[in-house]
Amino acid sequence: MIHSLSGGQLKINKNYDFAKVEILEGESASLVFWFISPFKELKEGQIVVVLFGRENKEVKGKVLRIDRNVNEQSSPFPIKRMKKIVNILD
């Protein structure tokens, strides 16, 4: 039986923009991670500030790749564990 026909609701999946970012500072410099991007104007090659590590420390990173309008079911990493880009520096 289809769940929505039995009184339940189907989950509506959201779409996100994802950015692959190389960390530029600290012990994790040169490592690459995926972040959620709330900025539609973000471009590859830009320097950004991201929240990083358990302490959510702000560090600089360089955007290597952007995947736009991706369904959360197809995200490159689990949405619940991803952090966001905080700011664009240039």
N, C-alpha and C positions, 0 to 999 in steps of 0.2 A: 504494500500500500504506500502511496506517495504521502510523505509526511505533511505537506501543506494541505492535502485534502482531508486529513484526519484532525484538523484543528490547529496544527502547529504552524510555524512560520519558517520560511526558507531564509537562510542567512544571506544578507546582501553584502557582497565583497566590495571593498574599496579599491581604488587604483592609487598608486603612489609613483613618485619619481625617485629613483635610486641613483646614488652616486658612488662610484668606486674611488676611494680616496687613499693616497699615499701619505702616511704620517711623516711630518717633517721635523718633529721635536722629540726630545727625551729618549728614553731607553728603547722605545718602539719605533724610532725613526727608520724609515724605508719599508716598514710593514704596510700592507694594503688591506683595507677593510671596506665594507659596504655601509652606507649611511642613507637614511631617508632625507630627501631634500624638500623643504617647504618652499624653495625659491624657484619659480618658473623661469627666471632670467639666468640661472646658473649655466655656465659654459665650461667645457673641458679646458684644462690648463689654468683655471682660476685658483687662487689661494683662498682657503676657507678656514673657519674655526669650527671644530667639532668637539663634542663631549666624548671623552675617552676614558676607559678604565672603570674600575669599580667606584672610584671617587668622583667620576664625571668631571675630570679635570679638562679645562679648555686647552686644546693644542691646535697648532696650525697643520694644515694638510693641503695637498695639491690634488685637484680633481683630475682623474685619469679617464673616466668614462661616465656617461650618464645614460640611464635607461628610463625613458619617460612613459608615463601612463601604463604602468605594469600592474596587473591584478595581484592582489595580496597572495593568492594561491600560487602564483608563479614567481614570488619574490626570491632573490638570490640568497636570502638568509631569513630565518623566522622573524616575522614582524615584531613579536613581543620582545625579542632580544636586541633589536636594532636601535641605534641611537640616531639623533638628528644632527644635521648641520645647523650651527647656531648663527653664523654670520658669513658674509662674503667680504673678503678684504680687498681684492682687486679684480 
